[in-house]
Amino acid sequence: MNNFKNAVQTNAVAKRAAVVLGLGGLLLATPLFAQSQYVYAQVLESRAIYQSVSVSIPRDECWEEEVRVRETRHGGSQTPVILSTIIGGAIGNAVGNNKSSQRVGTVVGAMLGHSVGRDIVRADSHPGTARYQTVKQCETVTEYREEERLMGYQVRYLYNGEEFTVRTDNDPGEQIRLRVSHDPVL
């Protein structure tokens, strides 16, 4: 049991040592790879770069329009048809003097009553007086136009006696800031 405990402790110590040595090596090696500093160079020319782009502009176009509104006198109820069918059947039943003629009279009376009821509903549902109402109508219309947009600046600058060019988002003014890196050659 003691040997197992010693082995676990030794393994943990070895892992910590490896991490410490790795970090130490990384910290020591970092300055060897690159050292940066910032300097300013003289701007010889800064020219704005524009690009023509198509821009869509949606807008609502509205107008007023006269619309015919129909008013119906009847709400579409079928009650008159049902009542007239029942009444027609009852009258037809009363007309017959024996069972057979009462049945025929009931059917014929119900059919005639149904027809009368349907005519009443149709007459009631024809358009009443027509009236007009002003309604606002709108639709979206898209217009397109060409626009010149600033895309950046083409900058020509002088550094250590040599001319360089770079494209930037902003106008740097009279000087441009440069990051200069020194990399040792091993």
C-alpha positions in Angstrom: 0.0 0.0 0.0 2.9 2.4 0.8 4.5 1.7 -2.6 1.3 2.6 -4.4 1.0 5.9 -2.5 4.6 6.8 -3.3 4.1 6.0 -7.0 1.0 8.3 -7.2 2.9 11.1 -5.4 5.9 10.7 -7.7 3.7 10.8 -10.8 2.0 14.0 -9.6 5.4 15.7 -8.9 6.6 14.7 -12.4 3.6 16.2 -14.1 4.0 19.5 -12.2 7.7 19.7 -13.1 6.9 19.1 -16.8 4.3 21.9 -16.7 6.7 24.3 -15.0 9.6 23.5 -17.4 7.3 23.8 -20.4 6.0 27.3 -19.3 9.6 28.4 -18.5 10.8 27.3 -21.9 7.9 29.1 -23.6 8.7 32.3 -21.7 12.4 32.2 -22.5 11.7 31.4 -26.2 9.2 34.2 -26.8 11.7 37.1 -27.1 13.7 35.1 -29.6 10.9 34.9 -32.1 9.8 38.5 -32.6 10.1 41.9 -31.1 7.8 44.6 -32.3 7.9 48.4 -32.0 5.8 51.2 -33.5 7.1 54.0 -35.6 5.6 56.7 -37.8 6.3 57.1 -41.5 5.6 60.1 -43.7 2.5 59.9 -45.9 3.3 61.0 -49.5 -0.3 60.6 -50.9 -3.7 59.5 -49.5 -6.3 59.0 -52.2 -9.9 58.2 -51.5 -11.4 55.1 -53.2 -15.1 55.3 -54.1 -17.3 52.6 -55.5 -20.6 53.0 -57.2 -23.3 50.9 -55.6 -27.0 50.4 -56.3 -29.2 51.2 -53.3 -32.8 50.1 -53.0 -35.2 52.4 -51.3 -38.7 51.0 -50.4 -41.6 53.4 -49.9 -45.3 53.1 -49.4 -47.5 54.6 -52.1 -51.1 55.2 -51.0 -54.3 56.4 -52.5 -58.0 56.6 -51.7 -60.4 54.5 -53.7 -64.3 54.4 -53.8 -65.5 50.8 -53.2 -69.1 49.6 -53.6 -70.4 48.1 -50.4 -73.5 45.8 -50.7 -75.9 45.5 -47.9 -78.2 42.5 -47.7 -81.5 42.6 -45.9 -81.3 38.9 -44.9 -78.7 37.2 -42.8 -78.9 33.9 -44.7 -81.2 32.1 -42.3 -83.0 29.0 -43.7 -85.9 29.3 -41.2 -88.4 30.5 -43.8 -87.6 27.4 -45.9 -88.1 25.0 -43.0 -91.3 26.6 -41.8 -92.9 26.8 -45.2 -92.0 23.1 -45.8 -93.7 22.1 -42.5 -96.8 24.3 -43.2 -97.1 23.0 -46.8 -96.9 19.4 -45.5 -99.5 20.0 -42.9 -101.9 21.6 -45.4 -101.3 18.8 -47.9 -102.1 16.2 -45.1 -105.3 18.0 -44.2 -106.6 17.9 -47.8 -106.6 14.1 -48.2 -109.6 12.0 -47.0 -107.9 8.6 -46.7 -104.4 7.5 -45.7 -103.1 7.2 -49.2 -104.3 10.6 -50.4 -103.0 12.2 -47.2 -99.5 10.8 -47.8 -99.5 12.2 -51.4 -100.9 15.5 -50.2 -98.3 15.7 -47.5 -95.4 15.2 -50.0 -96.8 17.6 -52.6 -97.6 20.2 -49.9 -94.1 19.9 -48.4 -92.5 20.3 -51.9 -94.6 23.4 -52.7 -94.0 24.9 -49.2 -90.2 24.3 -49.6 -90.3 26.1 -53.0 -92.2 29.0 -51.6 -89.8 29.3 -48.6 -86.7 29.2 -50.9 -88.2 32.0 -53.0 -88.8 34.1 -49.9 -85.1 33.7 -48.8 -83.8 34.6 -52.3 -86.0 37.7 -52.5 -84.8 38.7 -49.0 -81.1 38.2 -49.8 -80.9 40.3 -53.0 -78.7 43.4 -52.6 -80.4 46.3 -50.9 -79.3 49.8 -51.6 -75.7 50.0 -52.8 -73.5 52.5 -51.1 -69.9 53.6 -51.6 -67.2 53.8 -49.1 -63.8 55.5 -49.3 -61.0 53.0 -48.6 -57.3 53.7 -48.3 -55.2 51.4 -50.5 -51.4 51.1 -50.3 -48.6 49.2 -52.0 -44.8 49.1 -51.5 -42.8 50.5 -54.4 -39.0 50.1 -54.5 -36.9 52.7 -56.1 -33.3 52.1 -57.1 -30.5 54.7 -57.4 -26.8 54.7 -57.8 -24.6 56.1 -55.0 -20.9 56.6 -54.6 -19.7 55.0 -51.4 -16.3 55.6 -49.8 -14.5 52.2 -49.6 -11.2 53.3 -48.1 -8.0 55.1 -48.9 -5.0 54.1 -51.0 -2.0 55.4 -49.0 1.5 55.8 -50.3 4.2 56.4 -47.6 7.9 56.6 -47.2 9.8 54.4 -44.7 13.6 53.9 -44.6 14.0 55.6 -47.9 11.6 53.3 -49.7 8.0 53.9 -50.9 5.2 51.5 -49.8 1.5 51.5 -50.5 -1.3 50.2 -48.3 -5.1 50.3 -48.3 -6.7 51.7 -45.1 -10.2 52.3 -43.9 -9.4 55.8 -42.6 -7.4 58.7 -43.9 -4.1 58.6 -41.8 -3.3 62.3 -42.3 0.4 63.3 -42.6 1.8 60.3 -40.9 1.0 56.6 -40.7 1.7 54.4 -37.7 3.7 51.2 -38.6 4.4 48.1 -36.5 8.0 47.0 -37.2 9.0 43.5 -36.1 12.5 42.2 -35.7 12.9 38.5 -36.2 16.3 36.9 -35.4 17.7 34.6 -38.0 19.1 31.5 -36.3 
